Amino acid sequence: MFEIAGGFGCVAVFVVLGFATQVFWLWMLVECLTKEPSEGTDKIIWGLVIFFGNLPGALLYFLIRRNERIDRYGE
């Protein structure tokens, strides 16, 4: 009985984590494509990094570029 409940709990945790990572990925992709300035090629490059890099690409954008963009452009 406990084995079934424990297995379901593990699956539920992984489902929630998987859903959360996809929501974060989509949030970073949309933010990059809508708020990144169109001058130069930064928008295209970061969009491709996020799209093809999935979670690592989204994390890179979030940790490296997002704060820099907010400081520089205010958005």
mmCIF file of the N, C-alpha and C atoms, coordinates in Angstrom:
data_MODEL
# 
_entry.id   MODEL 
# 
loop_
_atom_site.group_PDB 
_atom_site.id 
_atom_site.type_symbol 
_atom_site.label_atom_id 
_atom_site.label_alt_id 
_atom_site.label_comp_id 
_atom_site.label_asym_id 
_atom_site.label_entity_id 
_atom_site.label_seq_id 
_atom_site.pdbx_PDB_ins_code 
_atom_site.Cartn_x 
_atom_site.Cartn_y 
_atom_site.Cartn_z 
_atom_site.occupancy 
_atom_site.B_iso_or_equiv 
_atom_site.pdbx_formal_charge 
_atom_site.auth_seq_id 
_atom_site.auth_comp_id 
_atom_site.auth_asym_id 
_atom_site.auth_atom_id 
_atom_site.pdbx_PDB_model_num 
ATOM 1   N N  . MET A 1 1  ? 0.825  -1.191 0.000   1.00 0.00 ? 1  MET A N  1 
ATOM 2   C CA . MET A 1 1  ? 0.000  0.000  0.000   1.00 0.00 ? 1  MET A CA 1 
ATOM 3   C C  . MET A 1 1  ? 0.871  1.258  0.000   1.00 0.00 ? 1  MET A C  1 
ATOM 4   N N  . PHE A 1 2  ? 1.901  1.298  0.862   1.00 0.00 ? 2  PHE A N  1 
ATOM 5   C CA . PHE A 1 2  ? 2.748  2.473  0.912   1.00 0.00 ? 2  PHE A CA 1 
ATOM 6   C C  . PHE A 1 2  ? 3.591  2.613  -0.342  1.00 0.00 ? 2  PHE A C  1 
ATOM 7   N N  . GLU A 1 3  ? 3.898  1.492  -0.978  1.00 0.00 ? 3  GLU A N  1 
ATOM 8   C CA . GLU A 1 3  ? 4.699  1.552  -2.193  1.00 0.00 ? 3  GLU A CA 1 
ATOM 9   C C  . GLU A 1 3  ? 3.943  2.248  -3.308  1.00 0.00 ? 3  GLU A C  1 
ATOM 10  N N  . ILE A 1 4  ? 2.666  2.019  -3.421  1.00 0.00 ? 4  ILE A N  1 
ATOM 11  C CA . ILE A 1 4  ? 1.864  2.651  -4.462  1.00 0.00 ? 4  ILE A CA 1 
ATOM 12  C C  . ILE A 1 4  ? 1.755  4.145  -4.202  1.00 0.00 ? 4  ILE A C  1 
ATOM 13  N N  . ALA A 1 5  ? 1.487  4.522  -2.962  1.00 0.00 ? 5  ALA A N  1 
ATOM 14  C CA . ALA A 1 5  ? 1.362  5.941  -2.635  1.00 0.00 ? 5  ALA A CA 1 
ATOM 15  C C  . ALA A 1 5  ? 2.693  6.659  -2.824  1.00 0.00 ? 5  ALA A C  1 
ATOM 16  N N  . GLY A 1 6  ? 3.794  6.031  -2.419  1.00 0.00 ? 6  GLY A N  1 
ATOM 17  C CA . GLY A 1 6  ? 5.114  6.640  -2.592  1.00 0.00 ? 6  GLY A CA 1 
ATOM 18  C C  . GLY A 1 6  ? 5.477  6.803  -4.052  1.00 0.00 ? 6  GLY A C  1 
ATOM 19  N N  . GLY A 1 7  ? 5.145  5.826  -4.879  1.00 0.00 ? 7  GLY A N  1 
ATOM 20  C CA . GLY A 1 7  ? 5.414  5.919  -6.315  1.00 0.00 ? 7  GLY A CA 1 
ATOM 21  C C  . GLY A 1 7  ? 4.611  7.012  -6.960  1.00 0.00 ? 7  GLY A C  1 
ATOM 22  N N  . PHE A 1 8  ? 3.360  7.170  -6.552  1.00 0.00 ? 8  PHE A N  1 
ATOM 23  C CA . PHE A 1 8  ? 2.518  8.227  -7.103  1.00 0.00 ? 8  PHE A CA 1 
ATOM 24  C C  . PHE A 1 8  ? 3.048  9.597  -6.700  1.00 0.00 ? 8  PHE A C  1 
ATOM 25  N N  . GLY A 1 9  ? 3.532  9.700  -5.474  1.00 0.00 ? 9  GLY A N  1 
ATOM 26  C CA . GLY A 1 9  ? 4.093  10.971 -5.011  1.00 0.00 ? 9  GLY A CA 1 
ATOM 27  C C  . GLY A 1 9  ? 5.319  11.362 -5.815  1.00 0.00 ? 9  GLY A C  1 
ATOM 28  N N  . CYS A 1 10 ? 6.177  10.386 -6.116  1.00 0.00 ? 10 CYS A N  1 
ATOM 29  C CA . CYS A 1 10 ? 7.369  10.651 -6.924  1.00 0.00 ? 10 CYS A CA 1 
ATOM 30  C C  . CYS A 1 10 ? 6.976  11.109 -8.329  1.00 0.00 ? 10 CYS A C  1 
ATOM 31  N N  . VAL A 1 11 ? 6.033  10.433 -8.900  1.00 0.00 ? 11 VAL A N  1 
ATOM 32  C CA . VAL A 1 11 ? 5.575  10.799 -10.243 1.00 0.00 ? 11 VAL A CA 1 
ATOM 33  C C  . VAL A 1 11 ? 4.969  12.189 -10.226 1.00 0.00 ? 11 VAL A C  1 
ATOM 34  N N  . ALA A 1 12 ? 4.174  12.494 -9.200  1.00 0.00 ? 12 ALA A N  1 
ATOM 35  C CA . ALA A 1 12 ? 3.544  13.811 -9.107  1.00 0.00 ? 12 ALA A CA 1 
ATOM 36  C C  . ALA A 1 12 ? 4.604  14.907 -8.990  1.00 0.00 ? 12 ALA A C  1 
ATOM 37  N N  . VAL A 1 13 ? 5.648  14.665 -8.219  1.00 0.00 ? 13 VAL A N  1 
ATOM 38  C CA . VAL A 1 13 ? 6.716  15.656 -8.074  1.00 0.00 ? 13 VAL A CA 1 
ATOM 39  C C  . VAL A 1 13 ? 7.395  15.898 -9.418  1.00 0.00 ? 13 VAL A C  1 
ATOM 40  N N  . PHE A 1 14 ? 7.698  14.842 -10.150 1.00 0.00 ? 14 PHE A N  1 
ATOM 41  C CA . PHE A 1 14 ? 8.351  15.013 -11.453 1.00 0.00 ? 14 PHE A CA 1 
ATOM 42  C C  . PHE A 1 14 ? 7.440  15.680 -12.472 1.00 0.00 ? 14 PHE A C  1 
ATOM 43  N N  . VAL A 1 15 ? 6.151  15.399 -12.413 1.00 0.00 ? 15 VAL A N  1 
ATOM 44  C CA . VAL A 1 15 ? 5.206  16.057 -13.321 1.00 0.00 ? 15 VAL A CA 1 
ATOM 45  C C  . VAL A 1 15 ? 5.152  17.549 -13.026 1.00 0.00 ? 15 VAL A C  1 
ATOM 46  N N  . VAL A 1 16 ? 5.077  17.908 -11.758 1.00 0.00 ? 16 VAL A N  1 
ATOM 47  C CA . VAL A 1 16 ? 5.032  19.323 -11.384 1.00 0.00 ? 16 VAL A CA 1 
ATOM 48  C C  . VAL A 1 16 ? 6.335  20.018 -11.763 1.00 0.00 ? 16 VAL A C  1 
ATOM 49  N N  . LEU A 1 17 ? 7.475  19.384 -11.504 1.00 0.00 ? 17 LEU A N  1 
ATOM 50  C CA . LEU A 1 17 ? 8.758  19.981 -11.891 1.00 0.00 ? 17 LEU A CA 1 
ATOM 51  C C  . LEU A 1 17 ? 8.880  20.139 -13.408 1.00 0.00 ? 17 LEU A C  1 
ATOM 52  N N  . GLY A 1 18 ? 8.443  19.137 -14.146 1.00 0.00 ? 18 GLY A N  1 
ATOM 53  C CA . GLY A 1 18 ? 8.469  19.227 -15.599 1.00 0.00 ? 18 GLY A CA 1 
ATOM 54  C C  . GLY A 1 18 ? 7.589  20.351 -16.121 1.00 0.00 ? 18 GLY A C  1 
ATOM 55  N N  . PHE A 1 19 ? 6.410  20.485 -15.540 1.00 0.00 ? 19 PHE A N  1 
ATOM 56  C CA . PHE A 1 19 ? 5.498  21.561 -15.937 1.00 0.00 ? 19 PHE A CA 1 
ATOM 57  C C  . PHE A 1 19 ? 6.104  22.917 -15.599 1.00 0.00 ? 19 PHE A C  1 
ATOM 58  N N  . ALA A 1 20 ? 6.694  23.041 -14.406 1.00 0.00 ? 20 ALA A N  1 
ATOM 59  C CA . ALA A 1 20 ? 7.288  24.311 -13.984 1.00 0.00 ? 20 ALA A CA 1 
ATOM 60  C C  . ALA A 1 20 ? 8.458  24.707 -14.878 1.00 0.00 ? 20 ALA A C  1 
ATOM 61  N N  . THR A 1 21 ? 9.279  23.754 -15.275 1.00 0.00 ? 21 THR A N  1 
ATOM 62  C CA . THR A 1 21 ? 10.407 24.089 -16.141 1.00 0.00 ? 21 THR A CA 1 
ATOM 63  C C  . THR A 1 21 ? 9.926  24.536 -17.523 1.00 0.00 ? 21 THR A C  1 
ATOM 64  N N  . GLN A 1 22 ? 8.875  23.928 -18.029 1.00 0.00 ? 22 GLN A N  1 
ATOM 65  C CA . GLN A 1 22 ? 8.354  24.339 -19.330 1.00 0.00 ? 22 GLN A CA 1 
ATOM 66  C C  . GLN A 1 22 ? 7.707  25.720 -19.268 1.00 0.00 ? 22 GLN A C  1 
ATOM 67  N N  . VAL A 1 23 ? 7.024  26.020 -18.158 1.00 0.00 ? 23 VAL A N  1 
ATOM 68  C CA . VAL A 1 23 ? 6.446  27.355 -17.980 1.00 0.00 ? 23 VAL A CA 1 
ATOM 69  C C  . VAL A 1 23 ? 7.560  28.398 -17.900 1.00 0.00 ? 23 VAL A C  1 
ATOM 70  N N  . PHE A 1 24 ? 8.627  28.100 -17.153 1.00 0.00 ? 24 PHE A N  1 
ATOM 71  C CA . PHE A 1 24 ? 9.769  29.018 -17.055 1.00 0.00 ? 24 PHE A CA 1 
ATOM 72  C C  . PHE A 1 24 ? 10.409 29.230 -18.428 1.00 0.00 ? 24 PHE A C  1 
ATOM 73  N N  . TRP A 1 25 ? 10.591 28.137 -19.180 1.00 0.00 ? 25 TRP A N  1 
ATOM 74  C CA . TRP A 1 25 ? 11.177 28.232 -20.521 1.00 0.00 ? 25 TRP A CA 1 
ATOM 75  C C  . TRP A 1 25 ? 10.328 29.128 -21.426 1.00 0.00 ? 25 TRP A C  1 
ATOM 76  N N  . LEU A 1 26 ? 9.023  28.910 -21.397 1.00 0.00 ? 26 LEU A N  1 
ATOM 77  C CA . LEU A 1 26 ? 8.131  29.710 -22.236 1.00 0.00 ? 26 LEU A CA 1 
ATOM 78  C C  . LEU A 1 26 ? 8.116  31.162 -21.794 1.00 0.00 ? 26 LEU A C  1 
ATOM 79  N N  . TRP A 1 27 ? 8.141  31.409 -20.496 1.00 0.00 ? 27 TRP A N  1 
ATOM 80  C CA . TRP A 1 27 ? 8.179  32.774 -19.967 1.00 0.00 ? 27 TRP A CA 1 
ATOM 81  C C  . TRP A 1 27 ? 9.428  33.504 -20.444 1.00 0.00 ? 27 TRP A C  1 
ATOM 82  N N  . MET A 1 28 ? 10.587 32.853 -20.385 1.00 0.00 ? 28 MET A N  1 
ATOM 83  C CA . MET A 1 28 ? 11.827 33.490 -20.809 1.00 0.00 ? 28 MET A CA 1 
ATOM 84  C C  . MET A 1 28 ? 11.835 33.729 -22.320 1.00 0.00 ? 28 MET A C  1 
ATOM 85  N N  . LEU A 1 29 ? 11.297 32.773 -23.084 1.00 0.00 ? 29 LEU A N  1 
ATOM 86  C CA . LEU A 1 29 ? 11.240 32.938 -24.538 1.00 0.00 ? 29 LEU A CA 1 
ATOM 87  C C  . LEU A 1 29 ? 10.349 34.110 -24.922 1.00 0.00 ? 29 LEU A C  1 
ATOM 88  N N  . VAL A 1 30 ? 9.173  34.181 -24.336 1.00 0.00 ? 30 VAL A N  1 
ATOM 89  C CA . VAL A 1 30 ? 8.246  35.281 -24.634 1.00 0.00 ? 30 VAL A CA 1 
ATOM 90  C C  . VAL A 1 30 ? 8.833  36.610 -24.181 1.00 0.00 ? 30 VAL A C  1 
ATOM 91  N N  . GLU A 1 31 ? 9.439  36.640 -22.999 1.00 0.00 ? 31 GLU A N  1 
ATOM 92  C CA . GLU A 1 31 ? 10.038 37.883 -22.517 1.00 0.00 ? 31 GLU A CA 1 
ATOM 93  C C  . GLU A 1 31 ? 11.159 38.347 -23.428 1.00 0.00 ? 31 GLU A C  1 
ATOM 94  N N  . CYS A 1 32 ? 11.986 37.418 -23.876 1.00 0.00 ? 32 CYS A N  1 
ATOM 95  C CA . CYS A 1 32 ? 13.080 37.772 -24.779 1.00 0.00 ? 32 CYS A CA 1 
ATOM 96  C C  . CYS A 1 32 ? 12.535 38.335 -26.096 1.00 0.00 ? 32 CYS A C  1 
ATOM 97  N N  . LEU A 1 33 ? 11.554 37.666 -26.656 1.00 0.00 ? 33 LEU A N  1 
ATOM 98  C CA . LEU A 1 33 ? 11.041 38.083 -27.959 1.00 0.00 ? 33 LEU A CA 1 
ATOM 99  C C  . LEU A 1 33 ? 10.223 39.360 -27.897 1.00 0.00 ? 33 LEU A C  1 
ATOM 100 N N  . THR A 1 34 ? 9.644  39.686 -26.746 1.00 0.00 ? 34 THR A N  1 
ATOM 101 C CA . THR A 1 34 ? 8.818  40.886 -26.657 1.00 0.00 ? 34 THR A CA 1 
ATOM 102 C C  . THR A 1 34 ? 9.541  42.085 -26.056 1.00 0.00 ? 34 THR A C  1 
ATOM 103 N N  . LYS A 1 35 ? 10.505 41.866 -25.181 1.00 0.00 ? 35 LYS A N  1 
ATOM 104 C CA . LYS A 1 35 ? 11.119 42.985 -24.466 1.00 0.00 ? 35 LYS A CA 1 
ATOM 105 C C  . LYS A 1 35 ? 12.569 43.255 -24.835 1.00 0.00 ? 35 LYS A C  1 
ATOM 106 N N  . GLU A 1 36 ? 13.204 42.342 -25.506 1.00 0.00 ? 36 GLU A N  1 
ATOM 107 C CA . GLU A 1 36 ? 14.597 42.550 -25.924 1.00 0.00 ? 36 GLU A CA 1 
ATOM 108 C C  . GLU A 1 36 ? 14.602 43.590 -27.046 1.00 0.00 ? 36 GLU A C  1 
ATOM 109 N N  . PRO A 1 37 ? 15.488 44.592 -26.973 1.00 0.00 ? 37 PRO A N  1 
ATOM 110 C CA . PRO A 1 37 ? 15.526 45.600 -28.038 1.00 0.00 ? 37 PRO A CA 1 
ATOM 111 C C  . PRO A 1 37 ? 15.871 44.982 -29.391 1.00 0.00 ? 37 PRO A C  1 
ATOM 112 N N  . SER A 1 38 ? 15.330 45.549 -30.446 1.00 0.00 ? 38 SER A N  1 
ATOM 113 C CA . SER A 1 38 ? 15.511 44.995 -31.788 1.00 0.00 ? 38 SER A CA 1 
ATOM 114 C C  . SER A 1 38 ? 16.809 45.434 -32.447 1.00 0.00 ? 38 SER A C  1 
ATOM 115 N N  . GLU A 1 39 ? 17.556 46.302 -31.810 1.00 0.00 ? 39 GLU A N  1 
ATOM 116 C CA . GLU A 1 39 ? 18.814 46.755 -32.412 1.00 0.00 ? 39 GLU A CA 1 
ATOM 117 C C  . GLU A 1 39 ? 19.865 45.657 -32.310 1.00 0.00 ? 39 GLU A C  1 
ATOM 118 N N  . GLY A 1 40 ? 20.607 45.478 -33.359 1.00 0.00 ? 40 GLY A N  1 
ATOM 119 C CA . GLY A 1 40 ? 21.631 44.434 -33.380 1.00 0.00 ? 40 GLY A CA 1 
ATOM 120 C C  . GLY A 1 40 ? 21.021 43.048 -33.513 1.00 0.00 ? 40 GLY A C  1 
ATOM 121 N N  . THR A 1 41 ? 21.801 42.054 -33.143 1.00 0.00 ? 41 THR A N  1 
ATOM 122 C CA . THR A 1 41 ? 21.345 40.674 -33.283 1.00 0.00 ? 41 THR A CA 1 
ATOM 123 C C  . THR A 1 41 ? 21.111 39.984 -31.944 1.00 0.00 ? 41 THR A C  1 
ATOM 124 N N  . ASP A 1 42 ? 21.153 40.747 -30.840 1.00 0.00 ? 42 ASP A N  1 
ATOM 125 C CA . ASP A 1 42 ? 20.969 40.147 -29.518 1.00 0.00 ? 42 ASP A CA 1 
ATOM 126 C C  . ASP A 1 42 ? 19.636 39.418 -29.384 1.00 0.00 ? 42 ASP A C  1 
ATOM 127 N N  . LYS A 1 43 ? 18.582 40.026 -29.892 1.00 0.00 ? 43 LYS A N  1 
ATOM 128 C CA . LYS A 1 43 ? 17.250 39.429 -29.770 1.00 0.00 ? 43 LYS A CA 1 
ATOM 129 C C  . LYS A 1 43 ? 17.188 38.076 -30.478 1.00 0.00 ? 43 LYS A C  1 
ATOM 130 N N  . ILE A 1 44 ? 17.727 38.003 -31.674 1.00 0.00 ? 44 ILE A N  1 
ATOM 131 C CA . ILE A 1 44 ? 17.700 36.756 -32.450 1.00 0.00 ? 44 ILE A CA 1 
ATOM 132 C C  . ILE A 1 44 ? 18.574 35.695 -31.786 1.00 0.00 ? 44 ILE A C  1 
ATOM 133 N N  . ILE A 1 45 ? 19.766 36.097 -31.387 1.00 0.00 ? 45 ILE A N  1 
ATOM 134 C CA . ILE A 1 45 ? 20.689 35.127 -30.778 1.00 0.00 ? 45 ILE A CA 1 
ATOM 135 C C  . ILE A 1 45 ? 20.127 34.594 -29.472 1.00 0.00 ? 45 ILE A C  1 
ATOM 136 N N  . TRP A 1 46 ? 19.651 35.470 -28.588 1.00 0.00 ? 46 TRP A N  1 
ATOM 137 C CA . TRP A 1 46 ? 19.103 34.993 -27.315 1.00 0.00 ? 46 TRP A CA 1 
ATOM 138 C C  . TRP A 1 46 ? 17.841 34.167 -27.532 1.00 0.00 ? 46 TRP A C  1 
ATOM 139 N N  . GLY A 1 47 ? 17.022 34.546 -28.508 1.00 0.00 ? 47 GLY A N  1 
ATOM 140 C CA . GLY A 1 47 ? 15.838 33.745 -28.818 1.00 0.00 ? 47 GLY A CA 1 
ATOM 141 C C  . GLY A 1 47 ? 16.207 32.336 -29.252 1.00 0.00 ? 47 GLY A C  1 
ATOM 142 N N  . LEU A 1 48 ? 17.231 32.213 -30.073 1.00 0.00 ? 48 LEU A N  1 
ATOM 143 C CA . LEU A 1 48 ? 17.687 30.894 -30.514 1.00 0.00 ? 48 LEU A CA 1 
ATOM 144 C C  . LEU A 1 48 ? 18.322 30.101 -29.377 1.00 0.00 ? 48 LEU A C  1 
ATOM 145 N N  . VAL A 1 49 ? 19.082 30.786 -28.522 1.00 0.00 ? 49 VAL A N  1 
ATOM 146 C CA . VAL A 1 49 ? 19.690 30.110 -27.371 1.00 0.00 ? 49 VAL A CA 1 
ATOM 147 C C  . VAL A 1 49 ? 18.604 29.547 -26.462 1.00 0.00 ? 49 VAL A C  1 
ATOM 148 N N  . ILE A 1 50 ? 17.576 30.341 -26.205 1.00 0.00 ? 50 ILE A N  1 
ATOM 149 C CA . ILE A 1 50 ? 16.485 29.875 -25.340 1.00 0.00 ? 50 ILE A CA 1 
ATOM 150 C C  . ILE A 1 50 ? 15.703 28.763 -26.020 1.00 0.00 ? 50 ILE A C  1 
ATOM 151 N N  . PHE A 1 51 ? 15.388 28.940 -27.296 1.00 0.00 ? 51 PHE A N  1 
ATOM 152 C CA . PHE A 1 51 ? 14.557 27.956 -27.993 1.00 0.00 ? 51 PHE A CA 1 
ATOM 153 C C  . PHE A 1 51 ? 15.250 26.603 -28.100 1.00 0.00 ? 51 PHE A C  1 
ATOM 154 N N  . PHE A 1 52 ? 16.502 26.606 -28.537 1.00 0.00 ? 52 PHE A N  1 
ATOM 155 C CA . PHE A 1 52 ? 17.195 25.341 -28.733 1.00 0.00 ? 52 PHE A CA 1 
ATOM 156 C C  . PHE A 1 52 ? 17.865 24.819 -27.461 1.00 0.00 ? 52 PHE A C  1 
ATOM 157 N N  . GLY A 1 53 ? 18.133 25.726 -26.520 1.00 0.00 ? 53 GLY A N  1 
ATOM 158 C CA . GLY A 1 53 ? 18.782 25.312 -25.285 1.00 0.00 ? 53 GLY A CA 1 
ATOM 159 C C  . GLY A 1 53 ? 17.820 24.846 -24.215 1.00 0.00 ? 53 GLY A C  1 
ATOM 160 N N  . ASN A 1 54 ? 16.527 25.066 -24.438 1.00 0.00 ? 54 ASN A N  1 
ATOM 161 C CA . ASN A 1 54 ? 15.474 24.712 -23.494 1.00 0.00 ? 54 ASN A CA 1 
ATOM 162 C C  . ASN A 1 54 ? 15.795 25.261 -22.103 1.00 0.00 ? 54 ASN A C  1 
ATOM 163 N N  . LEU A 1 55 ? 15.807 24.448 -21.074 1.00 0.00 ? 55 LEU A N  1 
ATOM 164 C CA . LEU A 1 55 ? 16.000 24.944 -19.709 1.00 0.00 ? 55 LEU A CA 1 
ATOM 165 C C  . LEU A 1 55 ? 17.378 25.581 -19.503 1.00 0.00 ? 55 LEU A C  1 
ATOM 166 N N  . PRO A 1 56 ? 18.472 24.962 -19.945 1.00 0.00 ? 56 PRO A N  1 
ATOM 167 C CA . PRO A 1 56 ? 19.770 25.649 -19.762 1.00 0.00 ? 56 PRO A CA 1 
ATOM 168 C C  . PRO A 1 56 ? 19.836 26.996 -20.481 1.00 0.00 ? 56 PRO A C  1 
ATOM 169 N N  . GLY A 1 57 ? 19.259 27.083 -21.661 1.00 0.00 ? 57 GLY A N  1 
ATOM 170 C CA . GLY A 1 57 ? 19.243 28.352 -22.387 1.00 0.00 ? 57 GLY A CA 1 
ATOM 171 C C  . GLY A 1 57 ? 18.410 29.405 -21.673 1.00 0.00 ? 57 GLY A C  1 
ATOM 172 N N  . ALA A 1 58 ? 17.267 28.995 -21.144 1.00 0.00 ? 58 ALA A N  1 
ATOM 173 C CA . ALA A 1 58 ? 16.418 29.921 -20.397 1.00 0.00 ? 58 ALA A CA 1 
ATOM 174 C C  . ALA A 1 58 ? 17.107 30.382 -19.124 1.00 0.00 ? 58 ALA A C  1 
ATOM 175 N N  . LEU A 1 59 ? 17.798 29.477 -18.456 1.00 0.00 ? 59 LEU A N  1 
ATOM 176 C CA . LEU A 1 59 ? 18.536 29.851 -17.247 1.00 0.00 ? 59 LEU A CA 1 
ATOM 177 C C  . LEU A 1 59 ? 19.671 30.821 -17.574 1.00 0.00 ? 59 LEU A C  1 
ATOM 178 N N  . LEU A 1 60 ? 20.377 30.572 -18.673 1.00 0.00 ? 60 LEU A N  1 
ATOM 179 C CA . LEU A 1 60 ? 21.434 31.489 -19.084 1.00 0.00 ? 60 LEU A CA 1 
ATOM 180 C C  . LEU A 1 60 ? 20.879 32.881 -19.345 1.00 0.00 ? 60 LEU A C  1 
ATOM 181 N N  . TYR A 1 61 ? 19.766 32.953 -20.054 1.00 0.00 ? 61 TYR A N  1 
ATOM 182 C CA . TYR A 1 61 ? 19.150 34.252 -20.333 1.00 0.00 ? 61 TYR A CA 1 
ATOM 183 C C  . TYR A 1 61 ? 18.727 34.929 -19.030 1.00 0.00 ? 61 TYR A C  1 
ATOM 184 N N  . PHE A 1 62 ? 18.104 34.173 -18.142 1.00 0.00 ? 62 PHE A N  1 
ATOM 185 C CA . PHE A 1 62 ? 17.614 34.721 -16.883 1.00 0.00 ? 62 PHE A CA 1 
ATOM 186 C C  . PHE A 1 62 ? 18.766 35.229 -16.019 1.00 0.00 ? 62 PHE A C  1 
ATOM 187 N N  . LEU A 1 63 ? 19.844 34.476 -15.937 1.00 0.00 ? 63 LEU A N  1 
ATOM 188 C CA . LEU A 1 63 ? 20.943 34.837 -15.050 1.00 0.00 ? 63 LEU A CA 1 
ATOM 189 C C  . LEU A 1 63 ? 21.902 35.858 -15.648 1.00 0.00 ? 63 LEU A C  1 
ATOM 190 N N  . ILE A 1 64 ? 22.064 35.852 -16.965 1.00 0.00 ? 64 ILE A N  1 
ATOM 191 C CA . ILE A 1 64 ? 23.058 36.721 -17.594 1.00 0.00 ? 64 ILE A CA 1 
ATOM 192 C C  . ILE A 1 64 ? 22.424 37.962 -18.224 1.00 0.00 ? 64 ILE A C  1 
ATOM 193 N N  . ARG A 1 65 ? 21.529 37.764 -19.140 1.00 0.00 ? 65 ARG A N  1 
ATOM 194 C CA . ARG A 1 65 ? 21.056 38.877 -19.969 1.00 0.00 ? 65 ARG A CA 1 
ATOM 195 C C  . ARG A 1 65 ? 19.888 39.644 -19.374 1.00 0.00 ? 65 ARG A C  1 
ATOM 196 N N  . ARG A 1 66 ? 18.968 38.990 -18.719 1.00 0.00 ? 66 ARG A N  1 
ATOM 197 C CA . ARG A 1 66 ? 17.740 39.649 -18.270 1.00 0.00 ? 66 ARG A CA 1 
ATOM 198 C C  . ARG A 1 66 ? 18.041 40.816 -17.339 1.00 0.00 ? 66 ARG A C  1 
ATOM 199 N N  . ASN A 1 67 ? 18.872 40.607 -16.325 1.00 0.00 ? 67 ASN A N  1 
ATOM 200 C CA . ASN A 1 67 ? 19.199 41.696 -15.393 1.00 0.00 ? 67 ASN A CA 1 
ATOM 201 C C  . ASN A 1 67 ? 19.942 42.825 -16.093 1.00 0.00 ? 67 ASN A C  1 
ATOM 202 N N  . GLU A 1 68 ? 20.818 42.481 -17.010 1.00 0.00 ? 68 GLU A N  1 
ATOM 203 C CA . GLU A 1 68 ? 21.538 43.499 -17.773 1.00 0.00 ? 68 GLU A CA 1 
ATOM 204 C C  . GLU A 1 68 ? 20.565 44.330 -18.607 1.00 0.00 ? 68 GLU A C  1 
ATOM 205 N N  . ARG A 1 69 ? 19.615 43.659 -19.249 1.00 0.00 ? 69 ARG A N  1 
ATOM 206 C CA . ARG A 1 69 ? 18.629 44.363 -20.071 1.00 0.00 ? 69 ARG A CA 1 
ATOM 207 C C  . ARG A 1 69 ? 17.759 45.270 -19.211 1.00 0.00 ? 69 ARG A C  1 
ATOM 208 N N  . ILE A 1 70 ? 17.332 44.783 -18.055 1.00 0.00 ? 70 ILE A N  1 
ATOM 209 C CA . ILE A 1 70 ? 16.491 45.597 -17.173 1.00 0.00 ? 70 ILE A CA 1 
ATOM 210 C C  . ILE A 1 70 ? 17.253 46.819 -16.679 1.00 0.00 ? 70 ILE A C  1 
ATOM 211 N N  . ASP A 1 71 ? 18.518 46.637 -16.308 1.00 0.00 ? 71 ASP A N  1 
ATOM 212 C CA . ASP A 1 71 ? 19.332 47.770 -15.857 1.00 0.00 ? 71 ASP A CA 1 
ATOM 213 C C  . ASP A 1 71 ? 19.540 48.795 -16.962 1.00 0.00 ? 71 ASP A C  1 
ATOM 214 N N  . ARG A 1 72 ? 19.780 48.312 -18.185 1.00 0.00 ? 72 ARG A N  1 
ATOM 215 C CA . ARG A 1 72 ? 20.081 49.211 -19.284 1.00 0.00 ? 72 ARG A CA 1 
ATOM 216 C C  . ARG A 1 72 ? 18.837 49.863 -19.888 1.00 0.00 ? 72 ARG A C  1 
ATOM 217 N N  . TYR A 1 73 ? 17.776 49.092 -20.086 1.00 0.00 ? 73 TYR A N  1 
ATOM 218 C CA . TYR A 1 73 ? 16.604 49.606 -20.797 1.00 0.00 ? 73 TYR A CA 1 
ATOM 219 C C  . TYR A 1 73 ? 15.391 49.812 -19.898 1.00 0.00 ? 73 TYR A C  1 
ATOM 220 N N  . GLY A 1 74 ? 15.449 49.331 -18.676 1.00 0.00 ? 74 GLY A N  1 
ATOM 221 C CA . GLY A 1 74 ? 14.359 49.552 -17.730 1.00 0.00 ? 74 GLY A CA 1 
ATOM 222 C C  . GLY A 1 74 ? 13.163 48.669 -17.882 1.00 0.00 ? 74 GLY A C  1 
ATOM 223 N N  . GLU A 1 75 ? 13.257 47.613 -18.658 1.00 0.00 ? 75 GLU A N  1 
ATOM 224 C CA . GLU A 1 75 ? 12.114 46.696 -18.836 1.00 0.00 ? 75 GLU A CA 1 
ATOM 225 C C  . GLU A 1 75 ? 12.510 45.303 -18.572 1.00 0.00 ? 75 GLU A C  1 
# 
